[in-house]
Amino acid sequence: MNEERRADQRVTVNFPAKWHGVSGGHEGRVEDLSANGCFVNTRGAVDVGEVVALLIRLPKGGWLPLRGRVRFFQQLTGFSLSFSILDEKEREALNQLIANPT
């Protein structure tokens, strides 16, 4: 009875990331990515509902800045982020990364 609730296909990735939330700046890794969200593996703490600024290190260099709202958090493991507040430019860059994650 484990139904998949995600509407978009998720891509398994392993991108270095930096993020900033209420608790300050932290580092981690984006391990799971879709057009509507991602999972950030990190030891930094967040609150569900918190808005987080995320920088994803691109495979060919540079950083992709995104913003999202925390949907799930597990201490010492990481959090799920929903990209519900992206502008058109951010969404286009994210879609390009998902289409070509290497």
N, CA and C atoms as a LAMMPS dump frame, in Angstrom:
ITEM: TIMESTEP
0
ITEM: NUMBER OF ATOMS
306
ITEM: BOX BOUNDS ff ff ff
-5.0000000000000000e+02 5.0000000000000000e+02
-5.0000000000000000e+02 5.0000000000000000e+02
-5.0000000000000000e+02 5.0000000000000000e+02
ITEM: ATOMS id mol type element x y z
1 1 1 N 0.815 -1.2 0
2 1 2 C 0 0 0
3 1 3 C 0.851 1.252 0
4 2 1 N 2.017 1.159 -0.584
5 2 2 C 2.933 2.277 -0.655
6 2 3 C 2.776 2.977 -1.999
7 3 1 N 1.864 3.928 -2.074
8 3 2 C 1.598 4.63 -3.32
9 3 3 C 2.574 5.764 -3.519
10 4 1 N 3.068 5.908 -4.73
11 4 2 C 3.959 7.005 -5.085
12 4 3 C 3.119 8.274 -5.25
13 5 1 N 3.437 9.313 -4.478
14 5 2 C 2.659 10.552 -4.527
15 5 3 C 3.272 11.596 -5.446
16 6 1 N 4.463 11.355 -5.955
17 6 2 C 5.135 12.343 -6.782
18 6 3 C 4.545 12.351 -8.186
19 7 1 N 4.307 13.547 -8.704
20 7 2 C 3.719 13.686 -10.029
21 7 3 C 4.782 13.657 -11.122
22 8 1 N 6.003 14.066 -10.81
23 8 2 C 7.064 14.167 -11.803
24 8 3 C 8.098 13.074 -11.635
25 9 1 N 8.714 12.707 -12.754
26 9 2 C 9.798 11.737 -12.717
27 9 3 C 10.985 12.343 -11.975
28 10 1 N 11.57 11.555 -11.085
29 10 2 C 12.733 11.996 -10.353
30 10 3 C 13.982 11.355 -10.936
31 11 1 N 15.071 12.123 -10.94
32 11 2 C 16.347 11.672 -11.467
33 11 3 C 17.301 11.509 -10.287
34 12 1 N 17.979 10.359 -10.232
35 12 2 C 18.975 10.153 -9.197
36 12 3 C 20.242 10.899 -9.595
37 13 1 N 20.693 11.789 -8.717
38 13 2 C 21.88 12.608 -8.977
39 13 3 C 22.747 12.607 -7.721
40 14 1 N 23.884 13.255 -7.808
41 14 2 C 24.773 13.394 -6.661
42 14 3 C 25.54 14.704 -6.82
43 15 1 N 24.813 15.826 -6.657
44 15 2 C 25.4 17.145 -6.865
45 15 3 C 25.754 17.795 -5.53
46 16 1 N 26.968 18.346 -5.405
47 16 2 C 27.264 19.147 -4.222
48 16 3 C 26.295 20.327 -4.16
49 17 1 N 25.967 20.729 -2.947
50 17 2 C 25.015 21.833 -2.779
51 17 3 C 25.378 22.672 -1.561
52 18 1 N 24.948 23.904 -1.617
53 18 2 C 24.999 24.803 -0.466
54 18 3 C 23.581 25.309 -0.276
55 19 1 N 23.197 25.5 0.965
56 19 2 C 21.849 26.021 1.2
57 19 3 C 21.854 26.94 2.414
58 20 1 N 20.873 27.833 2.429
59 20 2 C 20.751 28.791 3.515
60 20 3 C 19.306 28.844 3.968
61 21 1 N 19.12 28.674 5.267
62 21 2 C 17.788 28.751 5.861
63 21 3 C 17.851 29.53 7.152
64 22 1 N 16.853 29.369 7.975
65 22 2 C 16.771 30.083 9.251
66 22 3 C 17.984 29.783 10.136
67 23 1 N 18.488 28.539 10.084
68 23 2 C 19.614 28.145 10.941
69 23 3 C 20.972 28.569 10.385
70 24 1 N 20.987 29.237 9.232
71 24 2 C 22.24 29.701 8.648
72 24 3 C 22.605 28.947 7.384
73 25 1 N 23.895 29.025 7.023
74 25 2 C 24.377 28.389 5.809
75 25 3 C 24.924 26.993 6.086
76 26 1 N 24.699 26.091 5.149
77 26 2 C 25.115 24.698 5.305
78 26 3 C 25.531 24.134 3.952
79 27 1 N 26.181 22.976 3.987
80 27 2 C 26.515 22.247 2.777
81 27 3 C 25.834 20.899 2.795
82 28 1 N 25.704 20.306 1.621
83 28 2 C 25.09 18.99 1.517
84 28 3 C 25.21 18.477 0.109
85 29 1 N 24.362 17.506 -0.245
86 29 2 C 24.343 16.929 -1.581
87 29 3 C 22.896 16.751 -2.019
88 30 1 N 22.608 17.157 -3.246
89 30 2 C 21.301 16.875 -3.835
90 30 3 C 21.396 15.473 -4.42
91 31 1 N 20.516 14.587 -3.947
92 31 2 C 20.594 13.18 -4.348
93 31 3 C 19.424 12.734 -5.21
94 32 1 N 18.421 13.554 -5.331
95 32 2 C 17.18 13.179 -5.98
96 32 3 C 16.58 14.475 -6.515
97 33 1 N 16.252 14.533 -7.804
98 33 2 C 15.857 15.809 -8.395
99 33 3 C 14.708 15.614 -9.374
100 34 1 N 13.728 16.52 -9.321
101 34 2 C 12.633 16.556 -10.297
102 34 3 C 12.291 18.008 -10.572
103 35 1 N 11.359 18.22 -11.481
104 35 2 C 10.939 19.584 -11.808
105 35 3 C 10.256 20.273 -10.632
106 36 1 N 9.748 19.485 -9.688
107 36 2 C 9.015 20.08 -8.564
108 36 3 C 9.689 19.94 -7.21
109 37 1 N 10.884 19.322 -7.154
110 37 2 C 11.52 19.209 -5.86
111 37 3 C 12.79 18.391 -5.882
112 38 1 N 13.385 18.252 -4.694
113 38 2 C 14.611 17.478 -4.563
114 38 3 C 14.767 17.009 -3.126
115 39 1 N 15.733 16.109 -2.92
116 39 2 C 16.12 15.718 -1.575
117 39 3 C 17.542 16.187 -1.362
118 40 1 N 17.773 16.887 -0.244
119 40 2 C 19.096 17.391 0.117
120 40 3 C 19.611 16.584 1.298
121 41 1 N 20.711 15.871 1.093
122 41 2 C 21.358 15.112 2.15
123 41 3 C 22.273 16.091 2.886
124 42 1 N 21.98 16.343 4.158
125 42 2 C 22.721 17.326 4.939
126 42 3 C 22.522 17.071 6.422
127 43 1 N 23.442 17.564 7.212
128 43 2 C 23.288 17.477 8.67
129 43 3 C 22.638 18.742 9.236
130 44 1 N 22.482 19.774 8.414
131 44 2 C 21.856 21.011 8.868
132 44 3 C 20.378 20.826 9.142
133 45 1 N 19.882 21.561 10.126
134 45 2 C 18.475 21.439 10.525
135 45 3 C 17.602 22.495 9.854
136 46 1 N 16.386 22.084 9.516
137 46 2 C 15.369 22.97 8.951
138 46 3 C 14.039 22.676 9.617
139 47 1 N 13.078 23.553 9.408
140 47 2 C 11.712 23.336 9.871
141 47 3 C 10.817 23.094 8.663
142 48 1 N 9.879 22.186 8.78
143 48 2 C 8.909 21.961 7.715
144 48 3 C 8.159 23.267 7.471
145 49 1 N 8.046 23.667 6.209
146 49 2 C 7.398 24.92 5.839
147 49 3 C 8.379 26.064 5.628
148 50 1 N 9.596 25.906 6.09
149 50 2 C 10.627 26.934 5.949
150 50 3 C 11.015 27.109 4.479
151 51 1 N 11.279 28.345 4.071
152 51 2 C 11.778 28.628 2.723
153 51 3 C 13.307 28.596 2.771
154 52 1 N 13.898 27.858 1.823
155 52 2 C 15.342 27.654 1.786
156 52 3 C 15.884 28.114 0.438
157 53 1 N 17.026 28.799 0.456
158 53 2 C 17.751 29.144 -0.766
159 53 3 C 18.776 28.037 -1.004
160 54 1 N 18.775 27.456 -2.198
161 54 2 C 19.616 26.314 -2.517
162 54 3 C 20.5 26.644 -3.717
163 55 1 N 21.774 26.286 -3.621
164 55 2 C 22.703 26.384 -4.744
165 55 3 C 23.153 24.977 -5.095
166 56 1 N 22.907 24.558 -6.336
167 56 2 C 23.322 23.239 -6.804
168 56 3 C 24.537 23.427 -7.706
169 57 1 N 25.62 22.714 -7.384
170 57 2 C 26.838 22.757 -8.207
171 57 3 C 26.574 21.996 -9.507
172 58 1 N 26.72 22.689 -10.626
173 58 2 C 26.463 22.095 -11.932
174 58 3 C 27.628 21.214 -12.373
175 59 1 N 27.344 20.137 -13.103
176 59 2 C 28.403 19.212 -13.52
177 59 3 C 29.518 19.879 -14.332
178 60 1 N 29.172 20.89 -15.106
179 60 2 C 30.174 21.561 -15.95
180 60 3 C 30.687 22.847 -15.331
181 61 1 N 30.414 23.045 -14.043
182 61 2 C 30.882 24.241 -13.346
183 61 3 C 29.77 25.246 -13.14
184 62 1 N 29.945 26.092 -12.182
185 62 2 C 28.95 27.095 -11.854
186 62 3 C 27.902 26.548 -10.901
187 63 1 N 26.992 27.403 -10.526
188 63 2 C 25.96 27.062 -9.54
189 63 3 C 24.587 27.414 -10.072
190 64 1 N 23.61 26.577 -9.771
191 64 2 C 22.213 26.841 -10.119
192 64 3 C 21.488 27.273 -8.846
193 65 1 N 21.074 28.555 -8.761
194 65 2 C 20.351 29.019 -7.572
195 65 3 C 18.857 28.708 -7.688
196 66 1 N 18.31 28.087 -6.64
197 66 2 C 16.884 27.765 -6.589
198 66 3 C 16.339 28.107 -5.208
199 67 1 N 15.042 28.205 -5.117
200 67 2 C 14.38 28.437 -3.827
201 67 3 C 13.256 27.431 -3.684
202 68 1 N 12.998 27.042 -2.469
203 68 2 C 11.912 26.102 -2.253
204 68 3 C 11.458 26.075 -0.813
205 69 1 N 10.401 25.322 -0.584
206 69 2 C 9.812 25.191 0.751
207 69 3 C 10.027 23.756 1.244
208 70 1 N 10.476 23.629 2.494
209 70 2 C 10.749 22.32 3.085
210 70 3 C 9.441 21.574 3.299
211 71 1 N 9.375 20.336 2.802
212 71 2 C 8.184 19.494 2.941
213 71 3 C 8.379 18.373 3.953
214 72 1 N 9.631 17.955 4.162
215 72 2 C 9.927 16.846 5.071
216 72 3 C 11.34 17.041 5.593
217 73 1 N 11.571 16.718 6.853
218 73 2 C 12.907 16.814 7.442
219 73 3 C 13.153 15.629 8.356
220 74 1 N 14.336 15.026 8.216
221 74 2 C 14.759 13.982 9.143
222 74 3 C 16.144 14.35 9.645
223 75 1 N 16.273 14.502 10.951
224 75 2 C 17.516 14.925 11.577
225 75 3 C 18.678 14.028 11.166
226 76 1 N 19.805 14.643 10.84
227 76 2 C 21.057 13.995 10.431
228 76 3 C 20.973 13.259 9.097
229 77 1 N 19.848 13.37 8.402
230 77 2 C 19.69 12.738 7.094
231 77 3 C 19.49 13.78 6.003
232 78 1 N 18.562 14.696 6.216
233 78 2 C 18.32 15.73 5.232
234 78 3 C 16.859 16.117 5.123
235 79 1 N 16.523 16.76 4.003
236 79 2 C 15.161 17.264 3.83
237 79 3 C 14.731 17.237 2.377
238 80 1 N 13.41 17.19 2.204
239 80 2 C 12.795 17.301 0.884
240 80 3 C 12.372 18.738 0.681
241 81 1 N 12.647 19.23 -0.503
242 81 2 C 12.354 20.619 -0.837
243 81 3 C 11.402 20.647 -2.017
244 82 1 N 10.359 21.456 -1.934
245 82 2 C 9.393 21.631 -3.017
246 82 3 C 9.701 22.933 -3.743
247 83 1 N 9.868 22.864 -5.069
248 83 2 C 10.166 24.053 -5.87
249 83 3 C 8.88 24.746 -6.31
250 84 1 N 8.083 25.184 -5.377
251 84 2 C 6.792 25.803 -5.698
252 84 3 C 6.893 27.309 -5.925
253 85 1 N 8.078 27.883 -5.718
254 85 2 C 8.198 29.349 -5.811
255 85 3 C 9.278 29.784 -6.799
256 86 1 N 9.536 28.978 -7.836
257 86 2 C 10.548 29.332 -8.829
258 86 3 C 9.986 30.29 -9.865
259 87 1 N 10.843 31.191 -10.362
260 87 2 C 10.422 32.034 -11.477
261 87 3 C 10.714 31.284 -12.788
262 88 1 N 10.352 31.875 -13.896
263 88 2 C 10.467 31.208 -15.195
264 88 3 C 11.919 30.86 -15.534
265 89 1 N 12.852 31.754 -15.253
266 89 2 C 14.268 31.52 -15.552
267 89 3 C 14.822 30.363 -14.71
268 90 1 N 14.483 30.328 -13.429
269 90 2 C 14.929 29.244 -12.553
270 90 3 C 14.354 27.901 -13.018
271 91 1 N 13.065 27.902 -13.371
272 91 2 C 12.415 26.667 -13.804
273 91 3 C 13.031 26.152 -15.103
274 92 1 N 13.348 27.039 -16.036
275 92 2 C 13.972 26.642 -17.294
276 92 3 C 15.353 26.026 -17.047
277 93 1 N 16.157 26.634 -16.189
278 93 2 C 17.488 26.104 -15.871
279 93 3 C 17.379 24.738 -15.184
280 94 1 N 16.403 24.591 -14.295
281 94 2 C 16.182 23.317 -13.612
282 94 3 C 15.785 22.232 -14.609
283 95 1 N 14.884 22.555 -15.513
284 95 2 C 14.447 21.571 -16.518
285 95 3 C 15.6 21.133 -17.406
286 96 1 N 16.506 22.047 -17.746
287 96 2 C 17.682 21.695 -18.545
288 96 3 C 18.589 20.74 -17.763
289 97 1 N 18.76 20.989 -16.473
290 97 2 C 19.607 20.123 -15.65
291 97 3 C 19.011 18.724 -15.535
292 98 1 N 17.697 18.635 -15.375
293 98 2 C 17.028 17.344 -15.275
294 98 3 C 17.155 16.564 -16.597
295 99 1 N 17.032 17.267 -17.706
296 99 2 C 17.127 16.628 -19.022
297 99 3 C 18.535 16.122 -19.307
298 100 1 N 19.548 16.805 -18.755
299 100 2 C 20.944 16.438 -18.998
300 100 3 C 21.745 16.565 -17.694
301 101 1 N 21.607 15.6 -16.784
302 101 2 C 22.235 15.721 -15.461
303 101 3 C 23.72 15.387 -15.405
304 102 1 N 24.349 15.085 -16.543
305 102 2 C 25.779 14.736 -16.514
306 102 3 C 26.658 15.81 -17.091
